[in-house]
Amino acid sequence: MRFFASFLFLLAFCVFAAPSISAQETEDRVVDEVVAVVNDGVITLSKISREAKSIVDTGVQAGKKREDAEREVEEKRGELIANLIHEELLIQKAKELGFEAEIDANVNRRFLDIMKQYNLKTLDQLYAEMEKQGVDPNDIRDIWKKQATRDLVLQKEVQAKLYWGASAKELKDYYEAHKAKFTKPETVTVSEIFLGFAGRDEAAVREKGKQLVAQLRAGGDFDKLAKENSDPGVVTQNGKPEKLKADDMAPMLSSALKDVKVGGYTEPVAADQVGIVILRVDAREKATSESYFDENAVRLAIVGEKAPDEQKKFYAMLRSESYIKINDRYRPIVAPILYADDRKDKPSAAAEEPKEKTTTKEVAKKTGTKEVAKEKSKKDKSN
């Protein structure tokens, strides 16, 4: 499973090469403390240390010197803590809105997609392959869950409201003011046959691709050959015809399709070391300078333009509705970043935390959390 191993290496790299908690705690005997309280959740020093180490490891894998990567993370420690507070707010909001089942389904689909791509029959097989490559499935699940939580909450609470919030008049006004954005792009509609390398001899797959192209150019039935030979597509949805914008295509696709006329076929195209693609050109449409009104395109343009500011407002709303208590030792590096986008006329002290001063012990008591440092000290003594 050489290509599966390559995929898992990239996967581990993309998710910050997250180390296991137990391994890291053995390596770094950190006395823990509560850095921030977010409603009924806490951000601990150990969590921050794990996140920081993951980012450093990623930087090292990307070619940085470890000391440089560590210095960069330390310089942005306040930003890291602020991001973890926002992450906790999003997790709590997702629970409040009842998104947990949808988030879990999203994560499960990602695992199932990998299983299909590499012809694995069960999750246990997938997990075993991941563990062989040094990737902890639980780490991957946790990171994907955080990504899905962020994406779903922002999509439904910010982007969807922006998308549907514009009136007919606002849509027309935006279109009239930005006509240059809505010219017709060059498009190519394609159908696909994809032959995956997973579990197969690569040379044999490439040879089969050449044979299929020869059959197609000799008059073979594309739909029949696709049904008999194709794996789930990587360019299209299940191989069905899909319109691609020329400007959005990857260079390898653009080059392969460049001189292919409607009804013609590309040579087999390598697809990121996971297989080869054969494309049929079903239609071509030239770009024009003439503007045209497309409601969906206008709504998407409005979302793209307004979403960044609206997301900042959304985070500000979450903060204003929440109890956030930052440990006095960390407040100077966290608060200026966490509350940077709040309204200037809003008192910073009120924005940061309630008037009542609450110690870490009291917070731990309120939230049901234990002082980890004491617990660890007891364990160390007993050992």
C-alpha positions as CSV (number, residue, x, y, z in Angstrom):
1,M,0.0,0.0,0.0
2,R,2.7,2.4,-1.0
3,F,0.2,5.1,-2.1
4,F,-1.9,4.7,1.0
5,A,1.3,5.3,3.1
6,S,2.1,8.4,1.1
7,F,-1.5,9.6,1.6
8,L,-1.3,9.0,5.4
9,F,2.0,10.9,5.6
10,L,0.4,13.9,3.9
11,L,-2.7,13.5,6.2
12,A,-0.5,13.5,9.3
13,F,1.4,16.5,8.1
14,C,-1.8,18.4,7.3
15,V,-3.3,17.8,10.7
16,F,-0.2,19.2,12.5
17,A,1.4,15.8,13.1
18,A,-0.5,15.7,16.4
19,P,1.3,13.7,19.0
20,S,-0.5,11.5,21.5
21,I,-1.3,13.1,24.8
22,S,0.2,10.4,26.9
23,A,3.5,10.5,25.0
24,Q,3.8,14.2,25.4
25,E,2.9,14.2,29.1
26,T,5.7,11.7,29.6
27,E,8.1,13.8,27.7
28,D,7.1,17.1,29.3
29,R,6.2,17.0,33.0
30,V,4.2,20.2,32.9
31,V,2.5,21.4,36.0
32,D,-1.0,22.2,34.7
33,E,-3.2,25.2,35.4
34,V,-6.4,26.8,34.1
35,V,-5.4,29.5,31.6
36,A,-9.0,30.5,30.7
37,V,-12.5,29.6,31.6
38,V,-15.1,29.8,28.8
39,N,-18.6,29.3,30.3
40,D,-18.5,25.7,31.6
41,G,-15.3,24.8,29.6
42,V,-11.7,25.4,30.4
43,I,-8.5,26.0,28.4
44,T,-5.6,24.4,30.3
45,L,-1.8,24.9,30.0
46,S,-1.4,21.3,28.9
47,K,-3.8,21.8,26.0
48,I,-1.9,24.9,24.9
49,S,1.4,23.1,25.2
50,R,0.1,20.2,23.0
51,E,-1.2,22.7,20.4
52,A,2.1,24.6,20.4
53,K,4.2,21.4,20.1
54,S,2.0,20.3,17.1
55,I,2.6,23.6,15.3
56,V,6.3,23.4,16.0
57,D,6.5,19.8,14.7
58,T,4.7,20.9,11.6
59,G,7.1,23.8,11.0
60,V,10.1,21.4,11.4
61,Q,8.6,19.0,8.9
62,A,8.2,22.0,6.5
63,G,12.0,22.6,6.8
64,K,12.2,25.1,9.6
65,K,14.8,24.8,12.4
66,R,13.2,23.7,15.6
67,E,14.4,26.7,17.5
68,D,13.0,29.1,14.9
69,A,9.7,27.3,14.9
70,E,9.6,27.4,18.7
71,R,10.4,31.1,18.8
72,E,7.6,31.9,16.3
73,V,5.1,29.9,18.3
74,E,6.2,31.6,21.5
75,E,5.8,35.0,19.9
76,K,2.2,34.2,19.0
77,R,1.2,32.4,22.2
78,G,-1.4,35.0,22.9
79,E,-2.9,34.5,19.5
80,L,-2.9,30.7,20.0
81,I,-4.8,31.0,23.3
82,A,-7.3,33.4,21.8
83,N,-7.9,30.9,19.0
84,L,-8.5,28.1,21.5
85,I,-11.0,30.3,23.3
86,H,-12.9,30.9,20.0
87,E,-12.7,27.2,19.2
88,E,-14.3,26.4,22.6
89,L,-17.0,29.0,21.9
90,L,-17.8,27.4,18.6
91,I,-18.0,23.9,20.1
92,Q,-20.4,25.1,22.8
93,K,-22.5,26.9,20.1
94,A,-22.7,23.7,18.0
95,K,-24.0,21.8,21.0
96,E,-26.5,24.5,21.8
97,L,-27.8,24.4,18.2
98,G,-27.9,20.6,18.1
99,F,-25.3,20.2,15.4
100,E,-23.4,17.3,17.0
101,A,-25.0,14.5,14.9
102,E,-24.4,16.4,11.7
103,I,-20.7,17.0,12.7
104,D,-20.2,13.4,13.5
105,A,-21.7,12.3,10.2
106,N,-19.4,14.7,8.4
107,V,-16.3,13.2,10.1
108,N,-17.5,9.6,9.4
109,R,-18.0,10.4,5.7
110,R,-14.4,11.5,5.5
111,F,-13.2,8.2,6.9
112,L,-15.6,6.3,4.6
113,D,-14.3,8.3,1.6
114,I,-10.8,7.2,2.4
115,M,-11.9,3.6,2.8
116,K,-13.6,3.7,-0.7
117,Q,-10.6,5.3,-2.3
118,Y,-8.2,2.6,-1.0
119,N,-10.6,-0.4,-1.3
120,L,-10.7,-1.0,2.5
121,K,-13.8,-2.9,3.7
122,T,-14.0,-1.8,7.4
123,L,-13.1,1.1,9.6
124,D,-10.9,-1.4,11.6
125,Q,-8.9,-2.0,8.5
126,L,-8.5,1.7,7.9
127,Y,-7.5,2.3,11.5
128,A,-4.9,-0.5,11.4
129,E,-3.3,1.0,8.2
130,M,-3.2,4.4,9.8
131,E,-1.6,3.1,12.9
132,K,1.0,1.2,10.8
133,Q,2.0,4.6,9.4
134,G,2.2,6.2,12.9
135,V,-1.1,8.1,12.5
136,D,-3.5,8.0,15.5
137,P,-7.1,7.7,14.1
138,N,-8.4,9.4,17.3
139,D,-6.1,12.4,16.6
140,I,-7.4,12.6,13.1
141,R,-11.0,12.3,14.2
142,D,-10.6,15.0,16.8
143,I,-9.0,17.5,14.4
144,W,-11.6,16.8,11.7
145,K,-14.3,17.3,14.3
146,K,-13.0,20.7,15.2
147,Q,-12.8,21.6,11.5
148,A,-16.3,20.4,10.9
149,T,-17.6,22.3,13.9
150,R,-16.1,25.5,12.8
151,D,-17.2,25.2,9.2
152,L,-20.8,24.2,10.1
153,V,-21.4,26.8,12.7
154,L,-20.0,29.6,10.5
155,Q,-21.8,28.3,7.4
156,K,-25.2,28.2,9.1
157,E,-24.9,31.2,11.5
158,V,-23.0,33.6,9.2
159,Q,-22.7,32.5,5.5
160,A,-26.2,31.2,5.1
161,K,-27.8,34.2,6.7
162,L,-25.7,36.5,4.4
163,Y,-26.6,34.4,1.3
164,W,-30.4,34.4,1.9
165,G,-30.5,37.8,3.6
166,A,-30.1,40.0,0.5
167,S,-33.3,41.3,-0.9
168,A,-34.1,41.4,-4.7
169,K,-33.3,45.1,-4.7
170,E,-29.9,44.6,-3.0
171,L,-29.1,41.8,-5.4
172,K,-29.8,44.0,-8.4
173,D,-28.0,47.0,-6.9
174,Y,-24.9,44.8,-6.2
175,Y,-25.0,43.4,-9.7
176,E,-25.2,46.9,-11.3
177,A,-22.3,48.1,-9.2
178,H,-20.0,45.1,-9.9
179,K,-20.9,44.0,-13.5
180,A,-17.3,43.2,-14.3
181,K,-17.5,40.3,-11.8
182,F,-20.3,38.6,-13.7
183,T,-19.0,38.1,-17.2
184,K,-19.4,34.6,-18.6
185,P,-16.2,32.5,-18.0
186,E,-14.7,29.9,-20.4
187,T,-16.0,26.5,-19.3
188,V,-15.4,22.9,-20.3
189,T,-17.9,20.2,-19.4
190,V,-16.3,16.8,-18.9
191,S,-17.1,13.2,-18.0
192,E,-14.5,11.0,-16.3
193,I,-13.1,7.5,-16.0
194,F,-10.8,7.2,-12.9
195,L,-8.5,4.2,-12.3
196,G,-7.1,4.1,-8.8
197,F,-3.7,2.7,-7.9
198,A,-4.8,1.4,-4.5
199,G,-4.3,-2.4,-4.2
200,R,-3.1,-2.7,-7.8
201,D,0.1,-2.7,-9.8
202,E,0.7,0.8,-11.0
203,A,2.2,-0.2,-14.3
204,A,-0.8,-2.4,-15.0
205,V,-3.2,0.5,-14.2
206,R,-1.3,2.8,-16.5
207,E,-1.4,0.2,-19.3
208,K,-5.1,-0.3,-18.8
209,G,-5.6,3.4,-19.1
210,K,-3.9,3.5,-22.5
211,Q,-6.0,0.6,-23.7
212,L,-9.2,2.3,-22.6
213,V,-8.3,5.5,-24.5
214,A,-7.5,3.4,-27.6
215,Q,-10.9,1.7,-27.3
216,L,-12.7,5.0,-26.8
217,R,-11.0,6.6,-29.8
218,A,-11.9,3.6,-31.9
219,G,-15.6,4.2,-31.1
220,G,-16.0,2.4,-27.8
221,D,-19.0,3.3,-25.6
222,F,-17.8,5.7,-22.9
223,D,-20.7,5.1,-20.5
224,K,-20.3,1.3,-20.7
225,L,-16.5,1.4,-20.3
226,A,-16.9,3.8,-17.3
227,K,-19.4,1.6,-15.6
228,E,-17.2,-1.5,-16.1
229,N,-13.9,0.1,-15.1
230,S,-14.1,3.4,-13.3
231,D,-13.6,4.0,-9.6
232,P,-15.3,6.9,-7.8
233,G,-14.2,10.1,-9.7
234,V,-11.6,12.7,-8.5
235,V,-12.5,15.4,-11.0
236,T,-16.2,15.0,-11.2
237,Q,-19.0,13.7,-8.9
238,N,-19.1,9.9,-9.6
239,G,-17.9,10.5,-13.2
240,K,-21.1,12.4,-14.2
241,P,-20.7,15.4,-16.6
242,E,-19.5,18.4,-14.7
243,K,-18.9,22.0,-16.0
244,L,-15.4,23.3,-15.0
245,K,-14.3,26.9,-15.2
246,A,-11.1,27.1,-17.2
247,D,-9.6,29.6,-14.7
248,D,-10.2,27.3,-11.8
249,M,-8.7,24.1,-13.3
250,A,-5.4,22.6,-12.0
251,P,-2.5,23.1,-14.5
252,M,-2.4,19.3,-15.3
253,L,-6.1,19.3,-16.3
254,S,-5.8,22.5,-18.2
255,S,-2.9,21.2,-20.2
256,A,-4.5,17.8,-20.9
257,L,-7.8,19.4,-22.1
258,K,-6.2,22.3,-24.1
259,D,-6.5,20.8,-27.6
260,V,-9.2,18.2,-27.1
261,K,-12.3,19.0,-29.1
262,V,-15.9,18.2,-28.1
263,G,-16.4,14.5,-28.1
264,G,-12.7,13.8,-27.8
265,Y,-10.7,12.2,-25.0
266,T,-7.6,13.1,-23.1
267,E,-4.6,10.9,-22.7
268,P,-4.5,9.3,-19.2
269,V,-3.7,12.0,-16.7
270,A,-1.9,11.3,-13.4
271,A,-4.0,12.3,-10.4
272,D,-1.8,13.2,-7.4
273,Q,-0.2,9.7,-7.3
274,V,-3.5,8.0,-6.5
275,G,-4.5,7.0,-10.0
276,I,-5.1,8.1,-13.5
277,V,-8.0,10.0,-15.1
278,I,-9.4,9.8,-18.6
279,L,-11.7,12.8,-19.5
280,R,-14.2,13.1,-22.3
281,V,-15.0,16.7,-23.4
282,D,-18.8,17.0,-23.6
283,A,-19.0,20.7,-24.2
284,R,-17.0,23.9,-24.5
285,E,-18.2,27.5,-23.9
286,K,-16.1,30.5,-24.7
287,A,-15.6,33.4,-22.3
288,T,-17.4,36.6,-23.1
289,S,-17.1,40.2,-21.8
290,E,-20.8,40.6,-21.6
291,S,-22.2,40.8,-18.1
292,Y,-25.2,38.7,-17.1
293,F,-27.3,38.4,-14.0
294,D,-27.0,35.1,-12.1
295,E,-28.7,35.3,-8.8
296,N,-26.7,32.5,-7.2
297,A,-23.4,34.1,-8.4
298,V,-24.4,37.5,-7.0
299,R,-25.4,36.0,-3.7
300,L,-22.1,34.1,-3.5
301,A,-20.2,37.3,-4.3
302,I,-21.9,39.2,-1.5
303,V,-21.1,36.4,0.9
304,G,-17.4,36.4,-0.2
305,E,-17.2,40.2,0.3
306,K,-19.1,40.4,3.6
307,A,-18.3,37.2,5.4
308,P,-15.0,38.2,7.0
309,D,-16.5,41.2,8.8
310,E,-19.6,39.3,9.7
311,Q,-17.6,36.4,11.2
312,K,-15.7,38.9,13.4
313,K,-19.1,40.3,14.5
314,F,-20.3,36.7,15.2
315,Y,-17.3,36.0,17.4
316,A,-17.8,39.3,19.2
317,M,-21.5,38.3,19.9
318,L,-20.4,34.9,21.2
319,R,-17.9,36.6,23.5
320,S,-20.4,39.1,24.7
321,E,-22.9,36.3,25.6
322,S,-20.3,34.2,27.4
323,Y,-18.5,34.1,30.7
324,I,-14.8,34.4,29.8
325,K,-12.2,34.6,32.6
326,I,-8.6,34.8,31.6
327,N,-5.9,33.9,34.2
328,D,-4.2,37.1,35.4
329,R,-0.8,35.8,34.3
330,Y,-2.0,35.4,30.6
331,R,-4.4,38.3,30.3
332,P,-1.8,40.8,29.0
333,I,-1.0,38.7,26.0
334,V,-4.4,37.3,25.3
335,A,-7.0,40.0,25.9
336,P,-5.6,42.6,23.3
337,I,-5.9,39.9,20.6
338,L,-9.2,38.3,21.8
339,Y,-11.0,41.6,21.9
340,A,-9.3,43.4,19.1
341,D,-12.4,43.5,16.9
342,D,-14.8,44.6,19.6
343,R,-16.4,48.0,19.3
344,K,-14.1,50.8,20.3
345,D,-16.8,52.3,22.5
346,K,-17.2,49.1,24.5
347,P,-15.3,49.2,27.8
348,S,-12.5,46.7,27.6
349,A,-12.9,45.5,31.1
350,A,-16.5,44.8,30.6
351,A,-15.8,43.1,27.3
352,E,-13.2,40.9,28.8
353,E,-14.8,39.5,31.9
354,P,-17.5,40.0,34.5
355,K,-16.9,42.6,37.2
356,E,-16.7,39.8,39.9
357,K,-13.1,38.7,40.2
358,T,-12.9,34.9,40.4
359,T,-9.9,33.0,41.3
360,T,-8.7,29.8,39.5
361,K,-9.7,27.7,42.6
362,E,-13.2,29.2,42.6
363,V,-13.5,28.7,38.8
364,A,-12.5,25.1,39.2
365,K,-15.1,24.6,41.9
366,K,-17.8,26.2,39.8
367,T,-17.1,24.3,36.6
368,G,-16.4,20.9,38.4
369,T,-12.8,20.8,37.1
370,K,-9.9,19.8,39.3
371,E,-6.7,21.6,39.8
372,V,-4.6,19.4,37.6
373,A,-1.3,20.4,39.2
374,K,-2.5,19.1,42.6
375,E,-3.8,15.9,41.1
376,K,-0.6,15.3,39.3
377,S,1.4,16.0,42.4
378,K,-0.6,13.4,44.4
379,K,0.0,10.9,41.6
380,D,3.7,11.6,41.5
381,K,3.9,11.1,45.3
382,S,2.0,7.8,45.2
383,N,4.3,6.6,42.5
